[in-house]
Amino acid sequence: MRLAGQLLGIALLVSGSGQVIAQQADNLQSPSPATLPDGWSLDGDRTVHAASDTRCRNDIAGFLHMRLSGPVDPNIVGTCRYEDMSGGGDAGIQVRRYMRGVGESREAIAYDRALIEPPDGEMPPMMTVRFAPATTRNGQMAGVVIMTKARNGLLIDCFAEGISLEDATKKIALFCAN
């Protein structure tokens, strides 16, 4: 019964829609040791945030070189952004500190709380998934898929825009395995 309740909770968390996840920042930059935000480092072909155990590949086929931004108040630690060379929808990984009541939508706030502060006696979901409308850099109407998981007390969002769910899902599969 407990497993069935957890699966129902995950299914409820997977449904719904919200706002686009990644906050834009004016300080987008390609990673170099001199320009990395606090807590980030270079490790071969990846840029790493050790506290969250997040590893962003610096280069992914079909995307421009990864650009790192952050931090952004109140809770963004950093965002690894990958620009789709075709303009058909960007993707990335964002690391956030949990702040109760802070998020881009009520849905995002509820999902974050479920991941970090599950009700007493309940296990947190493995991850949450949201879908939201988006507009790509080339002006196409699209959608964004946002997968969020908690690790070491931080929230890690993997997000991808695409003109179809299949397109966005393929992009997430390229870099969200970490």
Secondary structure as UniProt FT lines:
FT   HELIX           2..14
FT   TURN            26..27
FT   TURN            33..35
FT   TURN            38..39
FT   STRAND          40..43
FT   TURN            44..45
FT   STRAND          46..49
FT   HELIX           50..52
FT   STRAND          54..57
FT   TURN            61..62
FT   STRAND          67..69
FT   TURN            73..75
FT   STRAND          76..82
FT   TURN            85..86
FT   STRAND          91..97
FT   TURN            100..101
FT   HELIX           106..116
FT   TURN            120..121
FT   STRAND          128..135
FT   TURN            137..138
FT   STRAND          141..151
FT   TURN            152..153
FT   STRAND          154..162
FT   HELIX           165..175
FT   TURN            176..177
//
